[in-house]
Amino acid sequence: MFIGRDQELKVLNKLYKSGRLEVAIMYGRRRVGKTELINHFCKGKKSVIFTAVENSAEYNLNTFIEAVHKSRLRSSGETFAKMIPRDFVQLLDLIASIAKKEKIILVIDEYPYLAKAEKSFSSILQKYIDYNFKNTGMMIILCGSSMSFMENQVLSAKSPLYGRRTAQFKIEPFNYSDTAEFVPNYSREDKLLTYGIFGGTPYYLSQINNRKSLQENITELFFNSKGILYEEPGSLIKQELREPHMYNAIITVISSGSTRLSEIADKVSKPANLCESYIKRLISLGLVVKEKPAGEKTGTKSIYVLNDNMFKFWFRYVQDNLSLILKGLGQKAAANIRQEINSFMGGCFENICIQYMWENYSSLPIQPKEIGRWWGNNPVEKQEEEIDILAIDGSSAIFGECKFKNIKTGIDTFENLERKSKLFKKYTNKYFFLFSKDGFTEQMKKKAKENGKIKLIGIVDLLDKGK
């Protein structure tokens, strides 16, 4: 079953129907579902789908030719009979001759491998886009998992292909609501836990066996030396990055709660500027994100946090239990997780609630320009304060509190949030959003009915929108 990507498919189909040459650039980290999206889009359409590999130019040329030959396009047979390509120029000539006779989609998946194997290919393709393909009405999709290559050598001004794209897609992991569709039989709480543990990467989610409980899936996939996700973070880092030991060390430090650059540098015993360069690579892969308090400029308060839920879970629970797992005691280690999972879910639940606000943007009481977390000093009480959600629009703001606990959220939570909101004198129009896994006390419900600026959002609201 194909899940999500509705907006991407809508744009791709619009491009396909445009009647002119379209060049779409698609990129995103490994396992995020780019190829699945392309295959779904191309279903029922005349297409040539070639996947490049990390091999020689000659090998890629031959497999590219084979992909054209196997595409079974109406005119490919007669074209092949007249000309068997001997190089990439002749191959693109052949594709151009086919495209002039019938509308086709040309997909080059893992484009960086081809461009590295044949250094001149991007320049050759640029010429064909400008001239030979120009009036064919064909659609070209260049797809890649190497984020840095696609951004710096395909999309950047230095690339021969610069200015030729008509659309670009950065494919991101699924949000929490799309993730829930992978586990339709789970309870609402377990659907949110699934997102918190596996993240929104389609490949990881596709490994879940819906006939088994969440705990069983966690044990089999993470806490089993033969499990698919047992070594996944390490494997991904080795594939994407040099010096994997340094990146593992930095991720470990961040996952343990050291989030400022100075703290990270101190823990890994490296200069701050060197650590920052490593962190930038992790950011480019979508594994780490730099955060600042909502409403404030980037500065000394900025922190680095893990941006991938599966990595968060793995580095917090799996890494410390590798010895037990190797000895066949992974089930015992996994059994202890459920007892503290609510604590682990705290930050993830805040992100879920922020996603909910963006998804329901038009129904919010204000139209915020920024939605995020806030932290800072309380000069009156001389203590650090945190606000789970701060959404800002001019002199108006929404203050949010998120509780993933096994108790109902009461009036004390609202009063504490209201107290913290008084730190912000510039926001004269204030709203309060309370999110709670286990619902709200009767007293809190009564308060919300009396005060129109308080909104209560439960787990049903998060997952059953429009039902």
N, C-alpha and C positions, 0 to 999 in steps of 0.2 A: 504494500500500500504506500503510495506517495503522499507525504505529509508536508503541508506548509508551502512556502515560497510563492504564495499567490501574487504578490506584487511583482516579483521578478518575472514570473510567467506572463503576467499581463503586459509588461514592457517588452519582453522578447517577442510575443505574438504581434504586438503593435509594430515592431521593427520588421518582422517577417512580412507583414501585409503592406508595408509602405510603398512597394513598387520600385524602390531605388536601391543602390548598393548600400548595405549597412555593414559596419565593422564594430562588433561588440567585444570589449575587453572584459574578461571575467577572471577574478582572482580571489584567493582566500586560503587560509591555512589548510593543511592536510586534514582529511577526515570530515571536512565541513559539509560535503555533499554537492560539490560543484559538478562532478561527472554525472551524478544521479539526476541533477536538475537538467543538465544538457540532454541526457538520454530521454528524459520525460518530455522535454520540449520538442525534440526531434521526432518523437514517435508519430508515425503516419505521414511524415514529411520526407521529401527526397533530400538525402543528406550523405555527405562523406565525413566520417568521423575517424580521425587519425590521432592516436595517442603516441607522442614521442617518448623515447626512453633514453636513459643515460648511457649512450653508446656512440659509435662512430657516425659520421655524416652518411656514409654509404649504407649502413644498416638502417638508419632512419629513412633514407630515400627509398630503399626497397620496401620497407613496411608501409610507407606512405603510398607508394604505387599500388601495393597490394590492397590497401584500404579503398582506394579509388576503384580498383578492379572489382572488389567484392561488394561495392555499394549497389550494384545492379541497377544503375541509372539507365534510362531508356537509350540514351545515346552513347554511353560509355563503351559498349561493346564495339560499335562501328568505329569509334574514335581510336580505341586501342589497336584495332586492326590496321589502321593507317599509320599509327605512330606509337612506339613503345619508348617511354621517356628514358633518357640516359643521364639526366641531371635534373636539378630542381627547376631550372628555367624551362626545360621541355615539359616537366610535370605540370607547372603552372600554366603553360601554353595549353596543355591538354584539358586542364580544369576550366580554363577560360572558354575553350571551344565547346565544352559540355554546357557551361552556364549560359551560353548564347542560345542554346536550343531548349533548355528547360530550367525552371527555377530550382536552385539548389542551396543547401546550407553546407558550408565548409567549416568543419570544426577541427582545430588543432589543439588538442589537449596536452597539458604539460609542455606548453610552448617553450619555456626556458631551456629544456633539454635540447630541442631542435636548434634554437638560436645559438646555443653554446657549441653544439657539434658542427654546425655550418655557420661560421661567423658572418657571412655575407647575406644570410637568408632574410633578415629584417629589411635590408636595403633592397633586395630583389622583390620582396613582397610589397614594399612601398611603391615600387615602379608599377607593379601589376594593379595595385589598388588605384593608382592615379590614372592609368591608361587602359590596360587590357580588361579589367573587371568593371570599369566605370559605368558602362551602360547595360550591364547584364541583369541588374536587379537581384543579384545573388546576396546571400548573407554570410558573413564571415564571423566566426567566434574564436578568439584566441584566449585560451584558458591556462592558468598556471597556479601552482601551489607555492612557488618561491616568491614570497611577498616582496622582498627587496628587489628582485629582478624585475618583476612586473611593474613595480612603482618607479624604479630608477632607469630601466632600460626599455620599457615599452610605453609607459605613460608620460615619462619626463620629456622635457624640451630637447634633451640630448639624443633622444631616440629617432631613428629614421621614420618610425611610425607615428611620430608626434603630429597631432592635428588630423590624423586619418580616422580616428575612432568616432563613431556616432553615438556610442553609449558605453558606459562602463559599470560593472557590477562588482562590488566588494561583498563577497558572500560571508555573512556572519553566522555564528552559531544560533540556534533557535532560542527564542525567549521561553519563559516558563509555560505559557499557555499552549504553544505548539508542542513543547516537550511532553505535556500531559497526554497528547494524542497517541504517544507511543505506548502508554500504559493505561488503556481505557478501563481495565478491570480493577485498577487500584483505587483505594479510598482517596479522598481529596488530600488528606494529610500526606499519604504516601506518594501522591503525584508531585507535591511540592518537594518532598524529600528526594524523589528521583532527580528532579532538577538540581537540587542542592548538592547531590553526590555525583551524578553523571555529567552534569552540565548540559549544554544545548548542542553538543556535537553529534550529528546524526549517526555517525558510525558507532559511537559508544552506546547510544540509545538503542540502536538496532540489535545489539548483543543481548538485550534484556529478554528473558523468556517470560512472557505474560502469564504462563500457566504456573509460574513459581512466585513465591512471595518476594517482596523487596529484599528482605534479609537473606533469603536463599541466593538471590542474584548477586548481592554484594559479596557473599562468601565465595561463590563460585567464580566470579569474574575478577575480584580484587585479591582475595585471601587464599588463593590456590595458585601454586607455582606454575600451573598450566593454564591459568585463566588469561583471557584476552587482555585484560587491563592490568595484570600483575606487573608488567614491566613497561607499560605504554609511555609514561612520561619520559623515562630514560631513553627509550627508543626514539621518540619524537625529537628530543633534544640532540641526540647523536646524529640524526638525519639532517637536522636544520642548522646546527651550530658547531663551530670549532670550540675546543676547550670545554667540553661538556661538564667537566668537574667544577669549573668556575660558575657556570650557569646553575648547576645543581646546588652549589653552596649558597648562591644568592637567593634562589627560590626558597631554600630551606630556612634561611635567615628571615626572609619576609614572612613566610608562613608561620614562623614562631612569634611574630608580633613586632619585630624590628622593622619599622616602615620608613623611617627618615634616612636620607642618603648618608648622613654622618654615622648613623647607627649601623647601617649595612656595611659601610666601608670598614668600620672598626671590627665588626664581627668576622669579616672575611680577610682581614689584614691586608687590604689593598687601598691605594689612594682613591679618594672620592671621585676624581675625574675619570679614572679608569673604570671604577664601578659604574659610573653613569653611562659609559659607552656600552658596557655589557647590558645594563638595564634597558637601554634604548633598543637593542636587538630583541629583548624579550617583549618589549612594548610592540615592536613591529610585527611580532608573531601573535599578538593578542593574548599573551600569557600574563602580562603585567600591565597595569594602568597607573598613570600618575594622577592623583586626586588633590584637589584643593578644596577648602571649605566653600560651600555654595555662597555666592555673593561677594567673594573676595578675589583679589588678583593673585596670580601665581607668585609665590614667594617662599619665605622660610617655613610656612605652615604646610607646604606640599608634602605629600607622602606617597609611597609606592605600595600598591596592594595587588595580590594575585587576582587575575581577571577571569580565570578558568576554574569552574567549580570542581571539575574532576581532579585538576592539579592540587587544588586546596585540600580536597579529601585525601588524595594519595599521600601528599607530603605530611599531612597531620596524622594519619592513621596507618597507612600501609608501610611507609618507610621505616617507622620504628618497630614494626613487627615482621620484618623480612626474615629474621632468624627463625621465628616461630613458624612462619609459613613454609620455609624450606624443610622444616622438621615435620611437616604435615599437621601442624597445630593451628592452622589458619582459622578454622571454625571457632576455636576457643577465643582467639583474638577478636574476631568479628562480632562475637556474642556480646562483648563489652561496649560496643559502639552505641547501641540503641539507648543506653542509659544516659549518655551525654550528647546525643545528637541534637537536642534542642539548642544547646549552647553553641554547637558548631553552626547551626542554621541561622544564628542571629544576623550576621552580616548578609548572608544570602537572602534572607527574608526581607531585609531592607531593600535590596536590589529588585526583588520581585515586586514590592510595593511601588517602587519608583517606575518600574515597567508598566504596572497597572495604571499609574497616573498618566504616562505618555499615551498609552492605548486608549484611555478615556479622556483625552485632552479636551475635546469639545464640550464635555459635560462638567468640567471643573468650574468652580465659581470665579476663577481668574484665568487668564491666558499667560502662564508663566514663560519667561524667556530662559529660565534655568531651573532645573530640578536636581537636587543632590543632597549630600550629607553636610552637616556643619559641625565644627568643633572649634573651641577657643576658650579664652579666659573670662571668668565672671569676676569683674573688678570689685563688685560689692561683697560677694561671699568669699572672694579670694580662692577660687577653685576652678578646675577645668570642667567645662560643660560639653555635652554632646547632644545634638539633635538629629534624629534618624533621617528626617526629610525636611528640607527647606525649599519651597518653590516660590520664586520671586517674579513679580510683575510691577515695576514702578514702586508705588507706596503700598502695594498690597502683597501679602504673603500667606502661604499655607505652611503650617507647622505640623509635622507628622511624627507619630510614635508607632513603632512596629513591635509586636509581642508574639514570639513563637514559643508559647509556654502552655503547659497543661492546666492552666487556671484561667478563669474568665478575667478580662481586663476591667478594672474598676475605676471609680472616680478619682482615686489617688494618682493614677497615671495621667489623667487629663489635667489635674491641678498642677502636677509637676511640669508638664509640658507648657501650660499657661505661664507658670513662673519663669521658665527659661525664655519664653517668647518676649518677656519684658526687657530682655537685654537689647532688643532691637527697637529702638525708639523711632527709627525712620519709617517703619512699616506701621501705618496708622489703621490699615484695614486688614484684620487678621482672621484666618480660618484655621480650624483644627481638624486634622484627619487622624483617626485612631484605627490601626490595623491589628487584628487579633486572630490567632489560630483557633482559640477555644471560645470565641465570642465575648460577650460583655455582661456585666452584672446588671440587674434590674435598675439599680440606682444610676448607673452610667447611661442606660437606655433612656431613662426619664430625663436626665440632664440634657441629652442630645435632642430630645423632643422639644424641650423648653428653649434651647439655644440653637437657632437656625444656622449658626456658623460652625457647628460641630457635625462631623460626618463619621459614622461608624462603618467600617468595612471588614466583613468576616471572610472566612475561607470560601464560603459559598459564592460571595460576590466576586472573589478573585478568579474562580474557576468555572462558574456557571453563567458567564455573561451571555445574555440574549436567549437563555433557555427558559 
